Amino acid sequence: MENLLDKKEVAGMLRISIKTLDNYITKGIGPKPIYIGPTLVRFTRTEIESFIQKSMEEGK
C-alpha cells in the first residue's frame, strides 16, 4: 500500500496554502482525497502526480 500524505504535505508539494487546497477539494477541482472517518483526509502520491500532470496538460 502506498504511503498517504496529509494536507500540509500536499499543500507544500503544490506550493499552495492549506486553505486553497481545501477550496480545491470542496469545488472538486483538486487531487482526489481519501477520507478516513468523518474528518481525516489523506492523499496518495500517485493522485498528486496525476493532478499535476493533468494541470500541466490543461495549461498548454
N, CA, C and O atoms as a GROMACS GRO file, in nm:
protein
  240
    1MET      N    1   0.084  -0.119   0.000
    1MET     CA    2   0.000   0.000   0.000
    1MET      C    3   0.089   0.125   0.000
    1MET      O    4   0.193   0.130   0.065
    2GLU      N    5   0.045   0.221  -0.073
    2GLU     CA    6   0.117   0.347  -0.088
    2GLU      C    7   0.107   0.432   0.040
    2GLU      O    8   0.003   0.433   0.106
    3ASN      N    9   0.215   0.502   0.073
    3ASN     CA   10   0.210   0.594   0.187
    3ASN      C   11   0.112   0.706   0.157
    3ASN      O   12   0.105   0.756   0.044
    4LEU      N   13   0.038   0.746   0.258
    4LEU     CA   14  -0.060   0.852   0.241
    4LEU      C   15  -0.003   0.984   0.290
    4LEU      O   16   0.073   0.989   0.387
    5LEU      N   17  -0.040   1.091   0.221
    5LEU     CA   18   0.008   1.225   0.253
    5LEU      C   19  -0.104   1.305   0.317
    5LEU      O   20  -0.221   1.290   0.281
    6ASP      N   21  -0.067   1.391   0.412
    6ASP     CA   22  -0.169   1.477   0.472
    6ASP      C   23  -0.180   1.608   0.395
    6ASP      O   24  -0.103   1.633   0.302
    7LYS      N   25  -0.275   1.692   0.434
    7LYS     CA   26  -0.299   1.817   0.361
    7LYS      C   27  -0.178   1.910   0.364
    7LYS      O   28  -0.150   1.978   0.266
    8LYS      N   29  -0.108   1.914   0.475
    8LYS     CA   30   0.009   2.001   0.485
    8LYS      C   31   0.117   1.958   0.385
    8LYS      O   32   0.178   2.043   0.320
    9GLU      N   33   0.140   1.828   0.374
    9GLU     CA   34   0.239   1.777   0.279
    9GLU      C   35   0.198   1.807   0.134
    9GLU      O   36   0.281   1.849   0.053
   10VAL      N   37   0.072   1.786   0.104
   10VAL     CA   38   0.022   1.808  -0.032
   10VAL      C   39   0.028   1.957  -0.068
   10VAL      O   40   0.070   1.994  -0.177
   11ALA      N   41  -0.016   2.042   0.024
   11ALA     CA   42  -0.010   2.186   0.000
   11ALA      C   43   0.134   2.230  -0.025
   11ALA      O   44   0.159   2.315  -0.111
   12GLY      N   45   0.228   2.174   0.048
   12GLY     CA   46   0.369   2.205   0.027
   12GLY      C   47   0.418   2.160  -0.110
   12GLY      O   48   0.491   2.232  -0.177
   13MET      N   49   0.377   2.041  -0.152
   13MET     CA   50   0.417   1.990  -0.283
   13MET      C   51   0.364   2.078  -0.394
   13MET      O   52   0.433   2.103  -0.493
   14LEU      N   53   0.240   2.126  -0.378
   14LEU     CA   54   0.176   2.207  -0.481
   14LEU      C   55   0.208   2.356  -0.467
   14LEU      O   56   0.174   2.437  -0.553
   15ARG      N   57   0.275   2.391  -0.357
   15ARG     CA   58   0.310   2.530  -0.326
   15ARG      C   59   0.187   2.619  -0.320
   15ARG      O   60   0.182   2.728  -0.378
   16ILE      N   61   0.087   2.568  -0.247
   16ILE     CA   62  -0.036   2.642  -0.222
   16ILE      C   63  -0.064   2.635  -0.072
   16ILE      O   64  -0.002   2.555  -0.001
   17SER      N   65  -0.155   2.718  -0.025
   17SER     CA   66  -0.192   2.712   0.116
   17SER      C   67  -0.288   2.594   0.141
   17SER      O   68  -0.348   2.541   0.048
   18ILE      N   69  -0.298   2.556   0.266
   18ILE     CA   70  -0.393   2.451   0.302
   18ILE      C   71  -0.535   2.499   0.273
   18ILE      O   72  -0.620   2.420   0.232
   19LYS      N   73  -0.561   2.627   0.295
   19LYS     CA   74  -0.695   2.683   0.266
   19LYS      C   75  -0.728   2.669   0.118
   19LYS      O   76  -0.841   2.635   0.082
   20THR      N   77  -0.630   2.696   0.030
   20THR     CA   78  -0.653   2.681  -0.114
   20THR      C   79  -0.679   2.534  -0.147
   20THR      O   80  -0.767   2.504  -0.227
   21LEU      N   81  -0.603   2.444  -0.087
   21LEU     CA   82  -0.625   2.300  -0.108
   21LEU      C   83  -0.766   2.262  -0.063
   21LEU      O   84  -0.835   2.186  -0.132
   22ASP      N   85  -0.809   2.313   0.052
   22ASP     CA   86  -0.946   2.286   0.098
   22ASP      C   87  -1.049   2.336  -0.003
   22ASP      O   88  -1.149   2.268  -0.028
   23ASN      N   89  -1.025   2.454  -0.060
   23ASN     CA   90  -1.117   2.508  -0.161
   23ASN      C   91  -1.120   2.418  -0.285
   23ASN      O   92  -1.226   2.392  -0.340
   24TYR      N   93  -1.003   2.371  -0.328
   24TYR     CA   94  -0.996   2.278  -0.441
   24TYR      C   95  -1.078   2.153  -0.413
   24TYR      O   96  -1.153   2.107  -0.499
   25ILE      N   97  -1.064   2.099  -0.293
   25ILE     CA   98  -1.137   1.977  -0.255
   25ILE      C   99  -1.287   2.003  -0.259
   25ILE      O  100  -1.363   1.924  -0.315
   26THR      N  101  -1.330   2.114  -0.200
   26THR     CA  102  -1.472   2.149  -0.194
   26THR      C  103  -1.531   2.164  -0.334
   26THR      O  104  -1.642   2.119  -0.360
   27LYS      N  105  -1.454   2.228  -0.423
   27LYS     CA  106  -1.501   2.252  -0.560
   27LYS      C  107  -1.482   2.132  -0.652
   27LYS      O  108  -1.530   2.132  -0.765
   28GLY      N  109  -1.411   2.028  -0.604
   28GLY     CA  110  -1.388   1.910  -0.686
   28GLY      C  111  -1.288   1.932  -0.798
   28GLY      O  112  -1.290   1.859  -0.897
   29ILE      N  113  -1.199   2.030  -0.783
   29ILE     CA  114  -1.102   2.059  -0.889
   29ILE      C  115  -0.960   2.019  -0.851
   29ILE      O  116  -0.868   2.030  -0.933
   30GLY      N  117  -0.940   1.973  -0.731
   30GLY     CA  118  -0.806   1.936  -0.686
   30GLY      C  119  -0.784   1.787  -0.691
   30GLY      O  120  -0.864   1.713  -0.747
   31PRO      N  121  -0.674   1.743  -0.632
   31PRO     CA  122  -0.649   1.599  -0.624
   31PRO      C  123  -0.757   1.531  -0.540
   31PRO      O  124  -0.807   1.588  -0.444
   32LYS      N  125  -0.792   1.409  -0.578
   32LYS     CA  126  -0.899   1.338  -0.507
   32LYS      C  127  -0.849   1.292  -0.370
   32LYS      O  128  -0.749   1.222  -0.359
   33PRO      N  129  -0.921   1.332  -0.265
   33PRO     CA  130  -0.882   1.291  -0.131
   33PRO      C  131  -0.935   1.153  -0.094
   33PRO      O  132  -1.029   1.102  -0.155
   34ILE      N  133  -0.873   1.095   0.005
   34ILE     CA  134  -0.921   0.972   0.066
   34ILE      C  135  -0.968   1.011   0.205
   34ILE      O  136  -0.891   1.068   0.283
   35TYR      N  137  -1.092   0.982   0.238
   35TYR     CA  138  -1.145   1.015   0.369
   35TYR      C  139  -1.135   0.893   0.459
   35TYR      O  140  -1.179   0.783   0.425
   36ILE      N  141  -1.075   0.914   0.576
   36ILE     CA  142  -1.064   0.810   0.677
   36ILE      C  143  -1.145   0.860   0.795
   36ILE      O  144  -1.101   0.945   0.872
   37GLY      N  145  -1.263   0.805   0.809
   37GLY     CA  146  -1.354   0.857   0.910
   37GLY      C  147  -1.416   0.987   0.862
   37GLY      O  148  -1.405   1.023   0.744
   38PRO      N  149  -1.482   1.057   0.952
   38PRO     CA  150  -1.553   1.178   0.910
   38PRO      C  151  -1.465   1.300   0.884
   38PRO      O  152  -1.506   1.391   0.811
   39THR      N  153  -1.345   1.305   0.940
   39THR     CA  154  -1.266   1.429   0.929
   39THR      C  155  -1.123   1.412   0.879
   39THR      O  156  -1.061   1.510   0.838
   40LEU      N  157  -1.070   1.292   0.880
   40LEU     CA  158  -0.930   1.271   0.841
   40LEU      C  159  -0.919   1.259   0.689
   40LEU      O  160  -0.983   1.173   0.628
   41VAL      N  161  -0.838   1.345   0.629
   41VAL     CA  162  -0.823   1.349   0.484
   41VAL      C  163  -0.678   1.317   0.449
   41VAL      O  164  -0.585   1.374   0.507
   42ARG      N  165  -0.660   1.226   0.354
   42ARG     CA  166  -0.527   1.189   0.308
   42ARG      C  167  -0.528   1.178   0.156
   42ARG      O  168  -0.634   1.172   0.094
   43PHE      N  169  -0.408   1.174   0.097
   43PHE     CA  170  -0.392   1.167  -0.048
   43PHE      C  171  -0.282   1.067  -0.080
   43PHE      O  172  -0.189   1.048  -0.001
   44THR      N  173  -0.292   1.004  -0.196
   44THR     CA  174  -0.182   0.919  -0.242
   44THR      C  175  -0.088   1.003  -0.328
   44THR      O  176  -0.130   1.098  -0.393
   45ARG      N  177   0.037   0.967  -0.327
   45ARG     CA  178   0.137   1.037  -0.410
   45ARG      C  179   0.100   1.023  -0.558
   45ARG      O  180   0.118   1.117  -0.636
   46THR      N  181   0.048   0.907  -0.596
   46THR     CA  182   0.007   0.884  -0.734
   46THR      C  183  -0.101   0.983  -0.776
   46THR      O  184  -0.097   1.036  -0.887
   47GLU      N  185  -0.198   1.009  -0.687
   47GLU     CA  186  -0.306   1.103  -0.717
   47GLU      C  187  -0.250   1.245  -0.733
   47GLU      O  188  -0.294   1.319  -0.821
   48ILE      N  189  -0.156   1.282  -0.649
   48ILE     CA  190  -0.096   1.415  -0.659
   48ILE      C  191  -0.021   1.429  -0.790
   48ILE      O  192  -0.033   1.531  -0.859
   49GLU      N  193   0.057   1.329  -0.826
   49GLU     CA  194   0.132   1.332  -0.952
   49GLU      C  195   0.037   1.338  -1.072
   49GLU      O  196   0.065   1.409  -1.169
   50SER      N  197  -0.073   1.264  -1.067
   50SER     CA  198  -0.173   1.268  -1.176
   50SER      C  199  -0.236   1.406  -1.186
   50SER      O  200  -0.256   1.457  -1.296
   51PHE      N  201  -0.267   1.466  -1.072
   51PHE     CA  202  -0.325   1.601  -1.070
   51PHE      C  203  -0.229   1.702  -1.132
   51PHE      O  204  -0.270   1.786  -1.212
   52ILE      N  205  -0.103   1.694  -1.096
   52ILE     CA  206  -0.003   1.786  -1.152
   52ILE      C  207   0.008   1.766  -1.303
   52ILE      O  208   0.010   1.864  -1.378
   53GLN      N  209   0.015   1.642  -1.347
   53GLN     CA  210   0.027   1.613  -1.491
   53GLN      C  211  -0.093   1.666  -1.568
   53GLN      O  212  -0.078   1.728  -1.673
   54LYS      N  213  -0.212   1.641  -1.514
   54LYS     CA  214  -0.336   1.687  -1.578
   54LYS      C  215  -0.338   1.840  -1.585
   54LYS      O  216  -0.376   1.897  -1.687
   55SER      N  217  -0.297   1.905  -1.478
   55SER     CA  218  -0.294   2.051  -1.474
   55SER      C  219  -0.198   2.107  -1.578
   55SER      O  220  -0.226   2.209  -1.642
   56MET      N  221  -0.083   2.041  -1.595
   56MET     CA  222   0.015   2.085  -1.693
   56MET      C  223  -0.039   2.070  -1.835
   56MET      O  224  -0.018   2.158  -1.919
   57GLU      N  225  -0.108   1.960  -1.862
   57GLU     CA  226  -0.165   1.935  -1.994
   57GLU      C  227  -0.275   2.035  -2.027
   57GLU      O  228  -0.287   2.080  -2.141
   58GLU      N  229  -0.356   2.070  -1.927
   58GLU     CA  230  -0.465   2.165  -1.949
   58GLU      C  231  -0.411   2.306  -1.970
   58GLU      O  232  -0.478   2.388  -2.033
   59GLY      N  233  -0.294   2.334  -1.919
   59GLY     CA  234  -0.236   2.466  -1.931
   59GLY      C  235  -0.169   2.492  -2.065
   59GLY      O  236  -0.126   2.604  -2.092
   60LYS      N  237  -0.158   2.389  -2.149
   60LYS     CA  238  -0.093   2.404  -2.279
   60LYS      C  239  -0.180   2.479  -2.376
   60LYS      O  240  -0.140   2.501  -2.490
   0.00000   0.00000   0.00000
